Structure formats: C-alpha cells, structure tokens
Amino acid sequence: MLALSVVVPFVALYAVSRVRMGQYATHARIQKRLFWACIAGAIILEVQIRLAGGSGNFLPQDAVARAPFLKPLLLAHVVGAVLTYLAWALQLFKAARSTRVAGVSPGHVPAWHRPLGYFTIAGLFYTAITAVLLFVYAYVQ
C-alpha cells in the first residue's frame, strides 16, 4: 500500500494534465481506476491490520516506544486519508451523475469540481507523505 500511496498523487496529476489537453474521457477513466485501486488497497491493508490484532499490534512496540509521536502521526494520517477519499468519492460520483443524468458535456463541470480536485490531490500528497513517515519511523531503524 505504501508504493501505491506514493505513486497515486503523481498519477492523479497526470490525469489532470489530460484535461488540459482536452482528453476528458481519459481523465475520468484514470481517476475512476485510480480511486478503485486505492479503495482496494485500503481494504487489503485494513484486513491485514485486523488480522494482526489491530493497529496496536501492527506497529512494532519498540517503534512506538522509540517515537512517541507515532500514534498521533498515525491518527493524523488516517484522518487525512479518510477526508481525502471522501472528497474524492464525492467528486467522482457527482461528476459521473452530472454527465449521465444532467447531460453535462465533458469539460463543462460545475464550479466546485476544480477546487475539490485541488483539495483531493493535496490530500493524496498529504496521505503519501504521512504514510512514508509512518513507515520510516515504524520500520526503518
């Protein structure tokens, strides 16, 4: 999941570059596939955490003792990731609905689409950075 978290913001930026070239269908296709790949990765990670006995057992205890800020960092990572994925899901589903139901043509998105997209990409970078920090502080000695 760490590799996916690190790559995702850059692929999302690539998808945005497709919009600037007028390739709206490609942008939408990349965003949808990327979103569902991230959801699948998050589900797999959550199953691994639960099978390990919860996040307290997933992180090495010596790492938690060595870095007392690890748990607050984990909380900040999870909250940021959840907010990012909720914003991303809202954007994807509303954009799909507006093009399908309202007949909005690609390239003519509502005013909220671009700012929410910026928020989502910033959140993806935040999630990637905090994931790398968690990995480094928990597993790299």
Buried (B, 14 or more C-beta within 10 A) or exposed (E): BBEBBBBBBEBBEEBBEBBEEEBBEBBBEBBBEBBEBBEEBBEEBEEEBEEEEEBEEBBEEEBBEEBEEBEEBBEBBBEBBEBBBEBBEEBBEBBEEBBEEEEBEBEEBEEEEEEBBEBBBBBBBBBBBBBEBBBEBBEEE
